[in-house]
Amino acid sequence: MAIVRVKGFAIWRDRKPPYKWRCRHRKSGTMIDLAKFPLGGMTFFAECARIVALGDKADEPRPGTLGQLIARYRASVFFTDLAARTRADYQRCFDYLQPIADTMLDRFTAPLVVTIRDKAAAKHGRRFGNYVKTVLALTFAWGVERGYLTINPAAKIKGIRRPRGLADPNRPWADTEREAVEAALPAHMRLPVALMMYCGLDPQDALKIPPTAVSDGMIDARRGKTGEAMWFPLPAPVVAALVAAPKHDAITLCANSFGKPWTPSGFRASWRPIRQELEKTGAIQPGLTLKGLRHTVATILAEMGYDERTIADMLGQKTIEMARHYSKRANKTRKMSAVVTSFDAEVNRRRTKIVKPA
């Protein structure tokens, strides 16, 4: 029998007698009766087309539902113009919401959104629960502007607060920790870490920037998540890392030990044993993350007295809110020393003498 292949269908023959041929639609799991629709015949292909058409029809969201709103939002420029990473983050939320895609929009209320947020947090963590709430609010806002809803039921709902006493995620690195990590890194990992450590690049941005992003001692790139331009002279440690980096022909500035572009998961897999070994020896403290290097850059700049707008420009942020978040733990001793000195002099000069009434 001639080999027959149909996209979306699995066709195989039993390994044991009577060695019957079988066919299954992969997506729906529907089996085709090959005794009724002989394999390779006109009736067989017609039956395949019928099953595919039924599946396509079932995939169409019902009018007036959350699924329809999400489908139309995803088709709009407000979604397609987002950075690839942001679209992927949104899609994770949409995938999570798929079981309730048939819910009519007029059924969504603030209490229902809170319930959805809390269930997402219980299953995948507080941050994911809050992100689902945020994505719902943005999608509903888009729908309100186009008449799909009259109000945004997620507009005024707050996120779940971090538990008191919980360690800050992506904390800044101490100077001793940065020195210990730099000394422990193999040659092919030093350049990407230097870009994170001294330029404040997000780990994924550091791994994917092209060689053309660096020239004449300058870095000229865009942050993947926001699309904001990042253009400034390269710090001396990055220049040194560029000179010492192993030569390769990869399409990215940084490459792994095989001379191929890094993948985020591959870099994390290489970084994990280094971090674990340094933790065992006490060279670094637990909780060190590559993302924390952005916080480190912001913290150092804040300690130097730079304003939040400058820090945001360095990190490729559109607004100062994340710069404020990143640098909130900065030790502002240098900045406040003059204030405290002036305050102390004023108190001692005019306010320590008690004047008694006559």
Helices and strands as residue ranges (DSSP letters): E 9-13, E 21-25, H 42-59, H 66-75, H 77-80, H 84-97, G 98-100, G 105-107, H 110-124, H 126-145, H 175-184, H 187-199, H 203-208, G 211-213, E 214-215, E 218-222, E 229-233, H 236-244, H 264-281, H 292-303, H 308-315, H 321-326, H 333-346, I 347-351
